[in-house]
Amino acid sequence: MDPLAYFYIGLAAFLVGFTKTSVGGVGILAVLLMALAIPGPSSPGVLLPMLIAADIMAVIYYRRACQWRILVRLIPAAIIGVALAWWFLSVTSGYDFSKLIGGVILAMLALDILISEGLRAHVRGRLLTSIMGSMAGAASMVANAAGPIFGIYLLQMGLNKSEFGGTRSWFFLFINIAKLPFAIGLGITTSQSVTLNLYYLPLILAGAFLGKQLVSYINLNVFKILIRIAVLAAATRLILG
């Protein structure tokens, strides 16, 4: 890899740590940066160990604030979504993976707007919860891109910032660990990618620390707008190449 690729990976590592302990959303930029650094289907697998490391840090920060009743409803559907996405990836070949990631991100943005603007009164329904969980699992398996839509979903549940951080942290820790054997089986997470991750661990730690310091100063309404802008920018860049 050229030096710019290593810079992209380092910035992605920092953003992964930052988004896991703050309100979240900027992590979608880490997906973009990793796809730029490592084109092709390996980029989500390289990013996955970084996400797990940052999830562990976030759980340590927010371990007492999780809303388990939400996770109990979401995680089974999310696991189904992960399995379906793994099947899709295992039987599909010859596709442009960057455009696939961009398409998934755009789909997450559309669902984000739909839930925020048109389905607020029904967001707690079992059917929508199951759909959200399965889509989050599938998007996470394909592109590590479930963060924005899952974040918007939690915001509509009326959680405070600590509950938001704790519930999100535990959800993604469970899901990312569940994804690991699938990613290894697909050959996109390897011993080499784990070793590469270890070099960037200090940047993940730095991002997590800074995110925790700034979370109390973040305006959630403004941040939702920034999330959508980041998602649109990332998707457009990937699809247009």
Secondary structure, 3 states (H helix, E strand, C coil): CCHHHHHHHHHHHHHHHHHHHCCCCCHHHHHHHHHHHCCCCHHHHHHHHHHHHHHHHHHHHHCCCCCHHHHHHHHHHHHHHHHHHHHHHHHCCCCCHHHHHHHHHHHHHHHHHHHHHHCHHHCCCHHHHHHHHHHHHHHHHHHCCCHHHHHHHHHHCCCCHHHHHHHHHHHHHHHHHHHHHHHHHHCCCCHHHHHHHHHCHHHHHHHHHHHHHHHHHCCHHHHHHHHHHHHHHHHHHHHHC
